Each structure stands twice: as C-alpha cells, then as structure tokens.
Amino acid sequence: MMEMDTLSKGLFITFEGNDGSGKTTQINFLSEYLKQKGMEVILLREPGGTNIGESIRKILLDKENKDMSPITEMLLYAASRAQLVHSVIASGLESGKTVICDRFIDSSFAYQGMGRGLGIKTVSTVNNFAVGKYMPDITFFLDVDADTAMERRHGRGETPDRIESEKMEFHRNVYEGYNNLVSLFPERIKRINTRKSPEEVFDDIKAYMDELLNSR
Ligand code: TYD
C-alpha cells in the first residue's frame, strides 16, 4: 500500500542557480520533453506562483524596500513558498502531476542562509513549516559563477531588482552556498555545467531525468 502511494505521486523537480544562470531556457526544454512523454506538467516560479505569492514577490523585489531585515526577507520567501505548497504543489503531486519549480527551498539556503549569513540551520527550521514533506525529488543546479552570471545579466540589459542589485560579494556568497548544498545533498542536487550551448546543457539534464524516470 505504501509503495502504491509513492508510485502514484508526481515528480517534483526544481531548478536553482545564481541570477542569470539560464534556468528559464532549460525549464522550458524539460517541460516540453516531459510533455512529449505524456506527462502532465505544472510550471511554477518562486517567489510567486499564486496570487498571494505574487504579492509577496512584489514586496521582496521592490528596490524601495532597501531596509528589509534578513529575517523579514527569509520569512517572506518562506511565506510565499508555504502558499505555493498549500495551493498548488501538494495537490499537483498527489494527483500524479509533475511539478517543475523555478527556485525552491535551496534558493533560501543559498541567498538567505549564505548570502545574508543567517545560516542553513535557521533557514531549514523556518522552511520546514512551509515545505512539510514536499521536498524536491531532483534539483538541477545550473552552475555559473557569480561574476559570469553578472556579465550575462548585463548582456541582456535587464533592470536589476532588489536582490540582483546586491553587491558582488553577496552573489559570490550565494554561489558558494550552492556549492555547499551540492556537497550536503549529493543524491538530490545535480550540478549542471552551463559553459556549453543550451542544447548541450539540456542533454546533461535529460540524462539525469531519464535515469530517474527509469528507476521509478
Ligand atoms: P527572479 O526574477 O525570479 O530571479 P531569477 O529569474 O534569477 O530566478 O527573482 C527571484 C529573486 O529572489 C532572485 O534574485 C533570487 C531571490 N530568492 C531568494 O533570495 N530566496 C528565495 O528563497 C527565492 C525563492 C528567491
């Protein structure tokens, strides 16, 4: 019975990396790939993905909110996450759908835990309330160091939001945070080299996905 339950559950896939790591392109590739296999896919982004989450997103990314305390920031990301789990992720997975999320708990570990220096333990404690049992089955860390990511963002000519406007040291700490996470959760988090064409990057993601799908 237990096994049946596990088998009927959908796959939960997350993408992580510094701002400018090219997540969107890869998420779209993966979504198409899984749909072609006949899987039902729900695409989400964090913070956001629900009305409440999108409102929280505005507060978090608003450059006017310069004086936001690191604790407030951590709690707001966790609040947006709690709402997303409650209203979309839990029911999606329970009904057997595949959920792909652009950022999830590891962003909080990297940005708030390491970038803001709150530590993994505090972020983990708070986020356990938000996430409950819904941890990702697999996480793709698109590996691009902070300086290269910054150059890519400049190349695109985007206006930086509150987090993106942080100094380089912050983004370097975030990158170091992601590297620590790969060592902490080697089974779940797969490091993806992004110094290749988008198609070649996706070949690596696809290989991990096929392995996971074959093992289920
Ligand atoms: P977004 O524009 O979605 O960034 P990207 O396109 O790079 O994914 O903005 C989300 C920003 O919020 C991004 O700078 C990372 C940051 N963030 C955190 O600091 N903590 C978190 O838990 C999450 C989910 C995002």
Boltz pocket constraint, residues with backbone or C-beta under 6 A from the ligand:
constraints:
  - pocket:
      binder: B
      contacts: [[A, 17], [A, 18], [A, 19], [A, 20], [A, 23], [A, 45], [A, 46], [A, 47], [A, 61], [A, 77], [A, 102], [A, 103], [A, 104], [A, 105], [A, 106], [A, 107], [A, 108], [A, 109], [A, 111], [A, 112], [A, 163], [A, 164]]
      max_distance: 6.0
